[in-house]
Amino acid sequence: MHTALGPGLLESAYKECLFYELVKNGFLVEKEKALPLIYKTIKLDIGYRIDLLIEHKLIIEIKSIETLTKIHTAQVLTYLKLSRCPLALLINFNVLHLKLGIHRFVL
């Protein structure tokens, strides 16, 4: 993997570094943003957490795993639907070249 951080770091390390860089560059970033499920008229906190929410418009979900699966895609699509954000990036840092680990989703 060719990132400045090197291979094998935990997702939390990538999240903290990306959070730092985004805030340093003037973006409004919310980390571990709770995303409740609204059922009828009841707000349910069922544990959904967006890794990074940028400017209330972009969700970034961070992974550092061997292979992304359909469940990761489903997770991001669920976050898009519940948050009504227009755009999400699913980023897997455990790749040889980072551009291969970036997947874009549009609501």
N, C-alpha and C positions, 0 to 999 in steps of 0.2 A: 504494500500500500504506500502511496506517495503523498501523504499529508504531512503537514508540519509537526503533527503530534505523534506520528509513527503508528505502527500496527498494534492491534490487540488491546486498545484502551476500552474501558467501559463506556456505555452510552452516556452515563452521567458526566463523564469527563468531556466528551464532545459537546454535550448540551451546555455545560458551564462555559466552555471556551467560545462557542458560537454566541451564546447570550452576551458574554463580555464584549466580543467584537461588534455585535449589532448595536448594543447600547453605546459603546465608545464612538460609533459612527452616527449617533443621533437618532436612532430608531426607538420608537416606543415598543417595548417588548415585555410581554407577560410570560412568566415561566411557570410550568405546572398549573396552567389555568384550568380550574374546575369547570366541567361541562355537564350540567344537570340534564336529566331527561324529564321532559314535561309530559305527564300522562294525564289526559283530560285536563283537570285544573290543578293537579298536584305536581310540585317540583320534587323529583327524586334524585338524590345524590347517590349514584350507583358506581362511583369510582372512576368515571371517565376523566382523564387529565390530558390536556393538550401540552405537549412538550414545550413548544414556543409558539406564542401568538404575536405576530408582528403587525403593529398599526391597526389592529382589529380587522385585518384583511387577508392575512396569510398565515396558514397553519404550517408549522414545520414539525414533523414527526421524525425522531432520530432513532436509528438502529445501528448496531455494530454486530452483525450476525453473518453466518456463512452464506445463507440464501434467504431472500425475501420470499414469503409465501402468500397465498390468497388471503390468509387471515390478516396480514399486515395491510393489504389493499383494503379489505373490508373495514378495518379499524379507521383508516384515513377517510374513507367514504362516509362512515358513520359520523366522524367528527365534522366533516363538511356539511352534512345534512342537518345535524343538531345545532351547529353554530351559525349556519347560513353564511359562512365565509365563502368568498368566491374561488379561492385558490389554496392548494396545499402542496407541499413538497414532502415526499417520503425519502429520506436520505439514509442510505446504508454506507457507513464509513469503512466497513470491512471489505473493501474492493481494491483491486490493483491501481485503478485510476478513478478518482472521485467522480468524474463525469459519468461513469458507468453506474454509480450508485444513486444518482438523483432521478427521482420519478415525480412527474408533475401531474396533478389532478385538478380539474376544473369542474365546479358545480354547475 
